[in-house]
Amino acid sequence: MKITFCGAASGVTGSCHMITTDQHKILFDCGQFQGGAAEEARNREPFPFNPAEIECVVLSHAHIDHCGRLPLLVKQGFKGEIYCTDATAELLDVMLKDSAHIHEQEAEWKNRKAERAGHALVEPLYTADDALDTLKFVRPVLYDTLFSLNDQMKIVFNDAGHILGSAIIELWVEENGKSKKLVFSGDLGMTNRPILKDPVTIHKADYVIMETTYGNRLHEANATSIKKLLDIVVETTKRGGNVVIPSFAVGRTQELIFELNRIYDGDSEYKSQLKDVHVYVDSPMAMQATEIFKNNAQTYDDEMREFIMRGDHPLDFPNLHFTRTSEESRMINVDTKPKIIISASGMCDAGRIRHHLKHNLYNPLNSIVFVGYQAEGTLGRSLIEGAQEVTLFGEEIAVKAQIHNLEGFSGHADRDALYNWITGFTQQPHDIFLVHGEMDAKRDFAAYVKEHKGWDCVVVDGISEYELTEETKLTGKRQKQEPEEKPAETAVEEFTSPTKIDDLKLRLMEMHETLDKVLSNTGDAVGSDASPEKLAEIKNLVASLEKDVLNLGSTITKEDRPADEELPLEGELPPKEIPDKEEKKSKKK
């Protein structure tokens, strides 16, 4: 078995890892590179493999740096299936269509300039049709279900707690009479965060591919960041300014809505101070993503479920407004009343947030608050690093507003959370490969693990291939000597271990009373000497029933909207750049 690291190998974006056996080739993720011009240009470089030879893609979650090159993969010959959690599949429909729209409009804008200058025209990275073709290959799978990718590989998705539908992937491979287990962390979330469950701890692995976005940094407590945000809002609005929050449409925006809901609908000391401050979520994609959140109650943590069962609407409150049309978006900046503006994209490189920055950055009364990771080369990174002037839509804008960076809201695990997760393995994995981090973060985290746990980690640097034998080798070079590894348990045996069955019993007992019949029919089987295969079948059934029951019990109802309401997509370019299309609206996807 081999691993080829094809993206997120030297930085944070472009996640893509190829697993090769003597018979099969699969991918973990196929993400887009994001950042400055140099990073964006990497998206047009050839894949370091033949897309037509890839049998399937196993997708960890729906963020563009993990899924954004899937349409390009399909465009270049991939015809396999794309496996992901069911919530990721719903988000993928929104994310890929929006990404294609951005690429099309960027190409259109560049071509108008190129045509006037007599330069060659460019093609979009991919189109809306390419995105639609890609969605045909998506195969949703529930968390905690065991299934076969092919005759050599079995797989399970576990909750990663990063965004809705995010997954830690367990992959068992049978090759040459040996069984090996590989765990891909995807992006890990912080523990004790609102809405989503904590990341699942995995106890056994022969090989681990692990993200290290914040491998050398600690986040302040989430509660501290919430208080800081509220203090910023109160101080800014009192002096007559706006609070602009660049936010990822999927995950961070819903968390902000949830936290603000607790203020506006609760008994907080801030409630009276904010009663006249309105909150605008100006992101069509965030609005669509919020509806998907509402339809996936099975992924929520206990606190969120309690909100739902009480009949509360945790993603809505009286002062909250979702803006749909371009005209509504423009009116936010016409209104002179102090307000909170939440808009995407989170790194400020596309979307409506750029308009709000143009109208708010120059005013010292305003505050810009960052609540997520800012990649190298992005406008967001420039602002938090102290840029005094930025260019937006060809215009130089002075940075006079106050800039704040609240890392406590980050959806990524910090160093300590990453360390706690890796030490969940009951014995040292044969190899731990560190990816999805800037080089300093990976090196520092590797040193921290070595110092505190005594385990060696491989700091992946650039496109590279590792042969996973008894002694892991970088192609052509010996990396290190290790004791002979212990064969992993088979997938079915591990999936139905005593610990897993104890968890299954608890899940069965906690399910809705309408499952009494299921409890009576399966209780004896779970407590008996049923075969591992039978127990695996029961576990898969329970996962499916769990989703149906929790969503059936949800009292959340969708906001009434006109059936023919149309939404402009996230990457809409400014009016002055496309004057002939200003009044047109994109068809709702």
C-alpha positions as a printed NumPy array, in Angstrom:
array([[  0.   ,   0.   ,   0.   ],
       [  1.206,   3.494,  -0.825],
       [  0.155,   7.022,   0.122],
       [  0.82 ,   9.87 ,  -2.278],
       [  0.304,  13.33 ,  -0.786],
       [ -0.985,  15.497,  -3.635],
       [ -2.24 ,  18.579,  -1.764],
       [ -2.282,  20.235,   1.677],
       [  1.233,  18.804,   1.818],
       [  3.156,  22.058,   2.288],
       [  0.308,  24.332,   3.391],
       [ -3.275,  24.311,   4.606],
       [ -5.353,  24.149,   1.421],
       [ -5.782,  21.72 ,  -1.48 ],
       [ -6.345,  18.555,   0.58 ],
       [ -5.792,  15.48 ,  -1.619],
       [ -4.213,  12.129,  -0.709],
       [ -4.075,   9.035,  -2.936],
       [ -4.133,   5.512,  -1.465],
       [ -2.812,   2.811,  -3.802],
       [ -2.808,  -0.969,  -3.368],
       [ -1.821,  -3.687,  -5.816],
       [ -5.368,  -3.532,  -7.211],
       [ -6.999,  -0.199,  -6.369],
       [ -6.515,   3.586,  -6.314],
       [ -8.699,   5.884,  -4.217],
       [ -8.509,   9.496,  -3.062],
       [ -9.087,  11.097,   0.3  ],
       [-10.463,  14.539,  -0.655],
       [ -9.853,  16.582,  -3.789],
       [ -9.672,  20.174,  -2.591],
       [ -8.981,  23.541,  -4.108],
       [ -5.872,  25.577,  -3.32 ],
       [ -6.771,  28.925,  -1.758],
       [ -4.739,  32.026,  -0.96 ],
       [ -2.747,  34.404,  -3.123],
       [ -2.24 ,  34.268,  -6.884],
       [  0.493,  31.627,  -6.603],
       [ -1.739,  29.265,  -4.634],
       [ -4.732,  29.835,  -6.9  ],
       [ -2.535,  29.088,  -9.939],
       [ -1.819,  25.618,  -8.525],
       [ -5.423,  24.648,  -9.223],
       [ -4.624,  24.63 , -12.943],
       [ -1.592,  22.38 , -12.594],
       [ -2.072,  18.769, -13.737],
       [ -3.018,  16.221, -11.09 ],
       [ -0.025,  14.008, -10.163],
       [ -2.12 ,  10.998, -11.239],
       [ -4.506,  10.037, -14.031],
       [ -8.045,  11.016, -12.869],
       [ -9.535,   8.22 , -14.982],
       [ -7.632,   5.634, -12.91 ],
       [ -9.109,   6.762,  -9.58 ],
       [-11.869,   4.35 ,  -8.544],
       [-13.55 ,   6.51 ,  -5.919],
       [-13.117,   9.578,  -3.718],
       [-13.717,   9.462,   0.038],
       [-14.575,  13.031,   1.059],
       [-14.009,  14.234,   4.627],
       [-16.231,  17.347,   4.442],
       [-17.665,  20.07 ,   2.218],
       [-15.224,  22.954,   2.652],
       [-13.838,  24.048,  -0.718],
       [-10.22 ,  23.321,   0.24 ],
       [-11.313,  19.673,   0.563],
       [-13.887,  19.311,  -2.244],
       [-13.291,  22.237,  -4.625],
       [-11.413,  20.378,  -7.383],
       [-13.87 ,  17.497,  -7.653],
       [-15.513,  19.018, -10.777],
       [-12.059,  19.365, -12.35 ],
       [-11.37 ,  15.705, -11.512],
       [-14.61 ,  14.702, -13.258],
       [-13.89 ,  17.04 , -16.169],
       [-10.573,  15.234, -16.685],
       [-11.941,  11.705, -16.721],
       [-12.928,  10.541, -13.212],
       [-16.063,   8.382, -13.348],
       [-16.083,   6.756,  -9.91 ],
       [-18.225,   7.338,  -6.857],
       [-17.761,  10.108,  -4.297],
       [-18.487,   8.833,  -0.793],
       [-19.283,  11.271,   2.013],
       [-21.694,  11.672,   4.921],
       [-25.284,  12.508,   4.09 ],
       [-24.987,  16.037,   5.525],
       [-21.83 ,  16.63 ,   3.48 ],
       [-23.701,  15.503,   0.365],
       [-26.374,  18.157,   0.969],
       [-23.774,  20.87 ,   1.542],
       [-21.776,  19.73 ,  -1.477],
       [-24.721,  20.535,  -3.728],
       [-24.556,  24.162,  -2.554],
       [-20.779,  24.507,  -2.358],
       [-19.854,  23.145,  -5.793],
       [-22.534,  25.093,  -7.649],
       [-21.442,  28.266,  -5.918],
       [-17.763,  27.588,  -6.585],
       [-18.488,  27.013, -10.285],
       [-20.419,  30.295, -10.379],
       [-17.414,  32.124,  -8.903],
       [-15.029,  30.575, -11.456],
       [-17.347,  31.469, -14.331],
       [-17.72 ,  35.077, -13.233],
       [-14.001,  35.481, -12.569],
       [-13.265,  34.206, -16.078],
       [-15.897,  36.541, -17.548],
       [-14.423,  39.521, -15.72 ],
       [-10.854,  38.659, -16.785],
       [-11.923,  38.118, -20.388],
       [-13.549,  41.538, -20.634],
       [-10.256,  43.087, -19.538],
       [ -8.228,  40.754, -21.784],
       [-10.375,  41.523, -24.802],
       [ -9.902,  45.264, -24.337],
       [ -6.142,  44.746, -23.984],
       [ -5.917,  42.347, -26.913],
       [ -4.769,  39.451, -24.722],
       [ -5.742,  35.77 , -24.937],
       [ -9.002,  34.752, -23.255],
       [ -9.14 ,  32.345, -20.295],
       [-11.424,  29.437, -19.47 ],
       [-13.007,  29.012, -16.02 ],
       [-11.438,  26.293, -13.901],
       [-14.788,  24.535, -14.239],
       [-18.382,  25.456, -14.995],
       [-21.833,  24.966, -13.481],
       [-22.352,  22.043, -15.863],
       [-19.159,  20.435, -14.556],
       [-20.469,  20.847, -10.996],
       [-23.785,  19.238, -11.933],
       [-21.96 ,  16.335, -13.582],
       [-19.929,  15.854, -10.39 ],
       [-22.98 ,  15.722,  -8.139],
       [-24.233,  12.689, -10.08 ],
       [-21.385,  10.637,  -8.587],
       [-22.065,  11.543,  -4.928],
       [-23.062,   8.619,  -2.68 ],
       [-24.189,   9.658,   0.844],
       [-23.34 ,   7.394,   3.793],
       [-24.367,   7.729,   7.445],
       [-21.919,   8.132,  10.295],
       [-20.843,   4.969,  12.108],
       [-21.787,   2.538,   9.366],
       [-19.375,  -0.033,   7.958],
       [-19.344,  -0.588,   4.212],
       [-17.034,  -1.904,   1.49 ],
       [-15.396,   0.32 ,  -1.114],
       [-14.112,  -2.712,  -3.03 ],
       [-12.863,  -6.231,  -2.4  ],
       [ -9.858,  -4.923,  -0.398],
       [-11.179,  -1.912,   1.493],
       [-13.787,  -1.249,   4.171],
       [-14.53 ,   2.146,   5.618],
       [-16.362,   4.003,   8.419],
       [-17.138,   7.732,   8.751],
       [-16.852,   9.119,  12.315],
       [-17.906,  12.588,  13.461],
       [-14.983,  15.06 ,  13.322],
       [-16.867,  17.931,  15.009],
       [-15.43 ,  20.475,  12.531],
       [-18.473,  21.432,  10.447],
       [-21.799,  19.778,   9.721],
       [-21.079,  16.371,   8.191],
       [-17.307,  16.476,   8.729],
       [-15.713,  13.078,   9.181],
       [-12.735,  11.195,  10.546],
       [-12.246,   8.253,   8.204],
       [-11.24 ,   4.742,   9.211],
       [ -9.981,   2.628,   6.303],
       [ -9.164,  -1.088,   6.605],
       [ -7.121,  -2.59 ,   3.775],
       [ -6.582,  -6.311,   3.102],
       [ -3.548,  -6.813,   0.869],
       [ -1.261,  -9.794,   0.364],
       [ -2.854, -11.622,   3.282],
       [ -2.297,  -8.742,   5.691],
       [ -4.795,  -6.356,   7.256],
       [ -3.766,  -2.744,   7.845],
       [ -5.755,   0.178,   9.161],
       [ -5.321,   3.799,   8.086],
       [ -7.059,   6.726,   9.833],
       [ -7.511,  10.094,   8.103],
       [ -8.42 ,  12.838,  10.581],
       [ -9.908,  15.208,   8.004],
       [-10.247,  18.548,   9.802],
       [-10.757,  18.127,  13.547],
       [-13.   ,  20.433,  15.578],
       [-12.582,  21.711,  19.11 ],
       [-14.307,  19.931,  21.994],
       [-17.189,  21.452,  23.96 ],
       [-18.315,  23.679,  21.1  ],
       [-21.95 ,  24.525,  20.318],
       [-24.203,  22.712,  17.824],
       [-21.926,  19.817,  16.842],
       [-20.666,  16.793,  18.735],
       [-17.047,  16.477,  19.841],
       [-14.598,  14.7  ,  17.52 ],
       [-14.68 ,  10.922,  17.905],
       [-11.598,   9.379,  19.509],
       [-10.094,   6.519,  17.509],
       [ -8.137,   3.918,  19.472],
       [ -6.316,   1.826,  16.879],
       [ -4.428,   2.575,  13.68 ],
       [ -1.384,   1.368,  11.794],
       [ -1.078,   4.657,   9.902],
       [ -2.535,   8.122,  10.571],
       [ -2.891,  11.114,   8.254],
       [ -3.485,  14.078,  10.519],
       [ -4.231,  17.776,  10.044],
       [ -2.119,  20.373,  11.892],
       [ -3.708,  23.716,  10.956],
       [ -3.091,  25.071,  14.457],
       [ -0.316,  22.66 ,  15.402],
       [  1.669,  25.348,  17.226],
       [ -1.05 ,  27.642,  18.556],
       [ -3.609,  27.639,  21.348],
       [ -7.087,  29.139,  21.083],
       [ -8.523,  31.206,  23.853],
       [-11.629,  29.708,  25.451],
       [-14.743,  29.924,  23.32 ],
       [-16.581,  31.712,  26.14 ],
       [-13.8  ,  34.311,  26.258],
       [-14.107,  34.968,  22.524],
       [-17.893,  35.272,  22.82 ],
       [-17.541,  37.865,  25.584],
       [-14.9  ,  39.737,  23.572],
       [-17.171,  39.74 ,  20.528],
       [-20.108,  41.093,  22.536],
       [-17.913,  43.768,  24.103],
       [-16.7  ,  44.784,  20.637],
       [-20.301,  44.948,  19.383],
       [-21.45 ,  47.081,  22.328],
       [-18.492,  49.492,  22.112],
       [-18.68 ,  49.79 ,  18.321],
       [-22.423,  50.328,  18.062],
       [-22.389,  52.842,  20.934],
       [-19.964,  55.   ,  18.984],
       [-22.155,  54.693,  15.896],
       [-20.166,  52.084,  13.963],
       [-20.868,  48.762,  12.289],
       [-19.381,  45.377,  13.213],
       [-18.421,  43.438,  10.075],
       [-17.671,  39.734,  10.531],
       [-16.15 ,  37.83 ,   7.594],
       [-17.416,  34.31 ,   8.213],
       [-17.363,  30.937,   6.494],
       [-20.85 ,  30.288,   5.179],
       [-20.81 ,  26.713,   6.452],
       [-20.139,  26.218,  10.143],
       [-18.939,  29.52 ,  11.529],
       [-21.995,  31.504,  10.473],
       [-24.368,  29.019,  12.113],
       [-22.294,  29.047,  15.31 ],
       [-22.452,  32.852,  15.43 ],
       [-26.237,  32.768,  14.916],
       [-26.553,  30.205,  17.703],
       [-24.49 ,  32.295,  20.144],
       [-26.336,  35.523,  19.279],
       [-29.65 ,  33.697,  19.675],
       [-28.703,  32.933,  23.288],
       [-28.095,  36.652,  23.866],
       [-31.142,  38.059,  22.11 ],
       [-33.534,  35.404,  23.432],
       [-31.907,  34.873,  26.844],
       [-31.274,  36.745,  30.077],
       [-27.772,  37.997,  29.308],
       [-26.531,  41.346,  30.591],
       [-25.973,  42.264,  26.945],
       [-29.596,  41.786,  25.926],
       [-30.739,  45.294,  26.823],
       [-27.646,  46.841,  25.238],
       [-28.221,  45.047,  21.938],
       [-32.012,  45.204,  21.717],
       [-31.869,  47.835,  18.95 ],
       [-28.893,  46.321,  17.104],
       [-29.909,  44.239,  14.099],
       [-27.917,  41.335,  12.678],
       [-27.683,  40.83 ,   8.902],
       [-26.483,  37.557,   7.426],
       [-25.591,  38.621,   3.895],
       [-24.652,  35.363,   2.227],
       [-27.067,  33.363,   0.08 ],
       [-24.89 ,  30.293,   0.572],
       [-24.943,  30.733,   4.353],
       [-28.725,  30.957,   4.219],
       [-28.951,  27.73 ,   2.241],
       [-26.427,  26.063,   4.551],
       [-28.443,  27.127,   7.6  ],
       [-31.49 ,  25.344,   6.173],
       [-29.352,  22.21 ,   5.717],
       [-28.251,  22.509,   9.355],
       [-31.896,  22.578,  10.396],
       [-32.567,  19.356,   8.497],
       [-29.765,  17.359,  10.119],
       [-30.653,  17.153,  13.797],
       [-28.935,  13.759,  14.069],
       [-25.552,  15.537,  14.024],
       [-26.281,  17.913,  16.921],
       [-24.818,  17.771,  20.402],
       [-27.01 ,  17.37 ,  23.507],
       [-27.381,  21.123,  24.089],
       [-28.676,  21.727,  20.574],
       [-31.075,  18.792,  20.797],
       [-32.523,  20.198,  24.031],
       [-33.208,  23.501,  22.254],
       [-35.044,  21.661,  19.521],
       [-37.13 ,  19.474,  21.819],
       [-38.183,  22.564,  23.81 ],
       [-39.589,  24.023,  20.616],
       [-36.979,  26.78 ,  20.444],
       [-35.511,  27.817,  17.116],
       [-31.743,  27.866,  17.826],
       [-30.868,  29.426,  14.475],
       [-33.287,  32.334,  14.557],
       [-34.157,  35.334,  16.729],
       [-36.17 ,  38.574,  16.284],
       [-33.289,  40.867,  15.225],
       [-31.857,  38.413,  12.682],
       [-32.252,  39.116,   8.96 ],
       [-31.14 ,  36.998,   5.995],
       [-30.639,  39.068,   2.841],
       [-31.546,  37.333,  -0.382],
       [-31.24 ,  39.745,  -3.273],
       [-28.485,  42.039,  -4.486],
       [-30.687,  45.037,  -3.716],
       [-31.154,  43.94 ,  -0.1  ],
       [-27.39 ,  43.505,   0.181],
       [-26.732,  47.028,  -1.091],
       [-29.287,  48.52 ,   1.292],
       [-27.285,  47.259,   4.279],
       [-24.587,  49.793,   3.451],
       [-27.114,  52.524,   2.703],
       [-28.626,  52.17 ,   6.188],
       [-26.685,  54.377,   8.626],
       [-27.85 ,  52.645,  11.831],
       [-25.196,  50.651,  13.736],
       [-25.497,  46.944,  12.955],
       [-23.768,  43.569,  12.797],
       [-22.977,  42.296,   9.285],
       [-22.025,  38.629,   8.867],
       [-20.934,  37.795,   5.33 ],
       [-18.834,  35.337,   3.327],
       [-16.275,  34.453,   2.271],
       [-14.456,  33.956,   5.545],
       [-11.019,  34.813,   4.104],
       [-12.403,  37.828,   2.192],
       [-11.296,  36.602,  -1.22 ],
       [-14.748,  36.383,  -2.814],
       [-18.403,  37.073,  -2.152],
       [-20.355,  39.961,  -0.696],
       [-17.964,  40.501,   2.224],
       [-15.689,  42.428,  -0.135],
       [-18.438,  45.004,  -0.732],
       [-18.948,  45.416,   3.014],
       [-15.223,  45.841,   3.58 ],
       [-15.12 ,  48.485,   0.855],
       [-17.872,  50.434,   2.642],
       [-16.587,  49.925,   6.194],
       [-12.792,  49.584,   6.291],
       [-12.064,  53.292,   5.875],
       [-14.258,  54.395,   8.802],
       [-12.561,  54.397,  12.265],
       [-15.979,  54.03 ,  13.934],
       [-16.317,  50.495,  12.539],
       [-14.858,  47.158,  13.639],
       [-13.859,  44.161,  11.508],
       [-13.874,  40.915,  13.484],
       [-12.23 ,  37.746,  12.162],
       [-13.512,  34.447,  13.573],
       [-11.707,  31.831,  11.481],
       [ -8.429,  30.777,   9.903],
       [ -6.886,  33.173,   7.363],
       [ -4.608,  31.428,   4.846],
       [ -1.382,  32.953,   3.608],
       [ -1.9  ,  35.307,   0.681],
       [ -5.549,  36.101,   1.455],
       [ -7.008,  39.555,   2.059],
       [ -8.066,  38.436,   5.539],
       [ -4.49 ,  37.465,   6.402],
       [ -3.258,  40.878,   5.201],
       [ -5.744,  42.684,   7.43 ],
       [ -4.944,  40.758,  10.612],
       [ -1.238,  41.271,   9.916],
       [ -1.74 ,  45.036,   9.924],
       [ -2.164,  46.176,   6.315],
       [ -2.71 ,  49.934,   6.18 ],
       [ -4.264,  49.936,   2.71 ],
       [ -5.936,  47.298,   0.523],
       [ -7.286,  47.161,  -3.013],
       [-10.949,  46.29 ,  -3.545],
       [-12.537,  46.334,  -6.997],
       [ -9.627,  48.363,  -8.355],
       [ -9.911,  51.026,  -5.651],
       [ -7.404,  51.744,  -2.89 ],
       [ -9.114,  51.59 ,   0.519],
       [ -7.465,  52.924,   3.675],
       [ -7.717,  50.609,   6.69 ],
       [ -8.983,  52.809,   9.529],
       [-11.491,  50.451,  11.156],
       [-10.45 ,  48.466,  14.218],
       [ -9.291,  44.93 ,  13.318],
       [ -9.914,  42.063,  15.746],
       [ -8.98 ,  38.384,  15.477],
       [-10.918,  36.022,  17.789],
       [ -9.388,  32.569,  17.405],
       [-11.659,  31.087,  20.068],
       [-14.309,  30.74 ,  17.361],
       [-12.076,  28.641,  15.151],
       [-13.572,  25.39 ,  13.906],
       [-10.114,  23.793,  13.928],
       [ -8.618,  22.011,  16.904],
       [ -5.69 ,  23.88 ,  18.468],
       [ -2.382,  22.27 ,  19.482],
       [ -3.649,  20.821,  22.752],
       [ -6.839,  19.468,  21.171],
       [ -4.817,  17.897,  18.353],
       [ -2.462,  16.337,  20.908],
       [ -5.364,  14.992,  22.985],
       [ -6.834,  13.39 ,  19.874],
       [ -3.613,  11.713,  18.753],
       [ -2.974,  10.355,  22.251],
       [ -6.358,   8.63 ,  22.096],
       [ -4.617,   5.815,  20.231],
       [ -3.927,   3.08 ,  22.756],
       [ -0.617,   2.206,  21.121],
       [  1.728,   4.09 ,  18.832],
       [  0.682,   3.991,  15.175],
       [  3.409,   2.758,  12.861],
       [  3.505,   6.192,  11.193],
       [  1.776,   9.535,  11.789],
       [  1.83 ,  11.783,   8.715],
       [  1.285,  15.496,   9.4  ],
       [ -0.489,  17.475,   6.66 ],
       [ -2.841,  20.464,   6.263],
       [ -0.625,  22.93 ,   8.095],
       [  2.002,  25.524,   7.36 ],
       [  5.486,  24.05 ,   7.718],
       [  6.25 ,  25.703,  11.063],
       [  2.994,  24.387,  12.518],
       [  3.768,  20.834,  11.386],
       [  7.356,  20.866,  12.624],
       [  6.405,  22.374,  15.966],
       [  3.601,  19.866,  16.487],
       [  5.891,  16.964,  15.595],
       [  8.395,  18.211,  18.176],
       [  5.638,  18.604,  20.789],
       [  4.392,  15.037,  20.263],
       [  7.945,  13.704,  20.426],
       [  8.673,  15.613,  23.643],
       [  5.451,  14.733,  25.47 ],
       [  4.588,  11.292,  24.061],
       [  7.833,  10.012,  22.595],
       [  6.206,   9.309,  19.237],
       [  7.819,  10.278,  15.933],
       [  5.745,  12.047,  13.289],
       [  6.466,  12.425,   9.577],
       [  6.354,  16.084,   8.505],
       [  5.05 ,  15.862,   4.937],
       [  6.652,  18.458,   2.661],
       [  5.35 ,  18.755,  -0.874],
       [  4.047,  16.111,  -3.255],
       [  5.585,  12.885,  -1.984],
       [  4.94 ,   9.158,  -1.975],
       [  5.338,   6.76 ,   0.943],
       [  5.343,   2.989,   0.631],
       [  3.659,   1.494,   3.679],
       [  5.641,  -1.643,   4.377],
       [  7.054,  -2.997,   7.634],
       [  9.535,  -0.143,   7.278],
       [  7.846,   2.905,   5.794],
       [  9.826,   4.298,   2.893],
       [  9.724,   7.552,   1.008],
       [ 10.154,   6.482,  -2.6  ],
       [ 13.812,   5.602,  -3.017],
       [ 14.839,   6.684,   0.495],
       [ 14.762,   4.876,   3.82 ],
       [ 13.035,   7.055,   6.409],
       [ 13.553,   5.176,   9.66 ],
       [ 13.737,   1.77 ,  11.306],
       [ 10.664,   0.658,  13.232],
       [  9.789,  -2.525,  15.134],
       [  7.692,  -4.969,  13.18 ],
       [  4.104,  -3.74 ,  13.212],
       [  1.222,  -5.695,  14.664],
       [ -1.472,  -6.588,  12.141],
       [ -4.659,  -4.567,  12.582],
       [ -7.873,  -6.335,  13.566],
       [-10.26 ,  -6.931,  10.71 ],
       [-12.765,  -4.16 ,  10.055],
       [-15.828,  -6.125,  11.188],
       [-14.196,  -7.344,  14.406],
       [-13.076,  -3.847,  15.39 ],
       [-16.394,  -2.302,  14.363],
       [-18.196,  -4.705,  16.709],
       [-15.737,  -4.701,  19.616],
       [-17.126,  -4.763,  23.203],
       [-16.553,  -1.009,  23.555],
       [-18.476,  -0.331,  20.352],
       [-21.325,  -2.608,  21.44 ],
       [-21.575,  -0.86 ,  24.827],
       [-21.898,   2.404,  22.925],
       [-24.567,   0.84 ,  20.721],
       [-26.585,  -0.245,  23.778],
       [-26.527,   3.31 ,  25.126],
       [-27.577,   4.733,  21.775],
       [-30.45 ,   2.28 ,  21.558],
       [-31.68 ,   3.179,  25.047],
       [-31.522,   6.913,  24.344],
       [-33.548,   6.769,  21.154],
       [-37.138,   7.927,  20.851],
       [-39.905,   5.768,  22.369],
       [-41.203,   4.975,  18.882],
       [-38.255,   2.599,  18.615],
       [-39.536,   0.304,  21.398],
       [-40.109,  -2.4  ,  18.873],
       [-36.575,  -2.077,  17.538],
       [-35.21 ,  -2.22 ,  21.084],
       [-37.059,  -5.418,  21.844],
       [-36.044,  -7.041,  18.566],
       [-32.373,  -6.102,  18.748],
       [-31.737,  -6.061,  22.503],
       [-31.332,  -9.822,  22.692],
       [-29.071,  -9.879,  19.643],
       [-26.772,  -7.181,  21.027],
       [-26.457,  -9.028,  24.314],
       [-26.02 , -12.459,  22.756],
       [-23.254, -14.27 ,  20.962],
       [-24.344, -12.931,  17.598],
       [-21.673, -12.943,  14.905],
       [-19.659,  -9.764,  14.237],
       [-21.304,  -9.551,  10.803],
       [-24.781,  -9.605,  12.39 ],
       [-23.785,  -6.98 ,  14.959],
       [-22.369,  -4.783,  12.19 ],
       [-25.69 ,  -5.071,  10.348],
       [-27.57 ,  -4.   ,  13.516],
       [-25.224,  -1.057,  14.07 ],
       [-25.755,   0.173,  10.516],
       [-29.529,  -0.127,  10.95 ],
       [-29.453,   1.845,  14.211],
       [-27.45 ,   4.661,  12.569],
       [-30.134,   4.974,   9.899],
       [-33.005,   4.886,  12.397],
       [-31.234,   7.393,  14.64 ],
       [-31.211,   9.972,  11.873],
       [-34.867,   9.432,  10.992],
       [-36.092,   9.638,  14.595],
       [-34.115,  12.732,  15.565],
       [-35.194,  14.64 ,  12.488],
       [-38.792,  13.506,  12.979],
       [-38.679,  14.804,  16.549],
       [-37.349,  18.199,  15.509],
       [-39.834,  21.041,  15.899],
       [-37.845,  23.383,  13.675],
       [-39.847,  24.617,  10.73 ],
       [-38.5  ,  26.395,   7.711],
       [-39.186,  30.069,   7.377],
       [-41.981,  30.674,   4.896],
       [-40.629,  32.017,   1.657],
       [-42.138,  32.731,  -1.748],
       [-41.807,  29.613,  -3.859],
       [-40.283,  31.537,  -6.74 ],
       [-37.747,  33.499,  -4.612],
       [-34.413,  33.532,  -6.408],
       [-31.024,  33.735,  -4.762],
       [-27.916,  35.364,  -6.199],
       [-24.921,  33.134,  -5.675],
       [-21.981,  33.816,  -3.375],
       [-19.431,  34.945,  -5.918],
       [-21.47 ,  37.76 ,  -7.417],
       [-19.183,  40.435,  -8.833],
       [-19.69 ,  44.173,  -8.199],
       [-22.251,  46.152, -10.223],
       [-19.712,  48.411, -11.859],
       [-17.781,  45.409, -13.215],
       [-20.775,  43.71 , -14.806],
       [-23.251,  46.544, -15.427],
       [-25.245,  44.601, -17.994],
       [-26.061,  41.872, -15.483],
       [-26.647,  43.91 , -12.361],
       [-30.371,  43.372, -12.222],
       [-30.277,  39.717, -13.189],
       [-30.693,  37.058, -10.538],
       [-29.146,  33.62 , -10.572],
       [-31.595,  30.748, -10.689],
       [-32.021,  29.026,  -7.362],
       [-30.061,  25.803,  -7.41 ]])
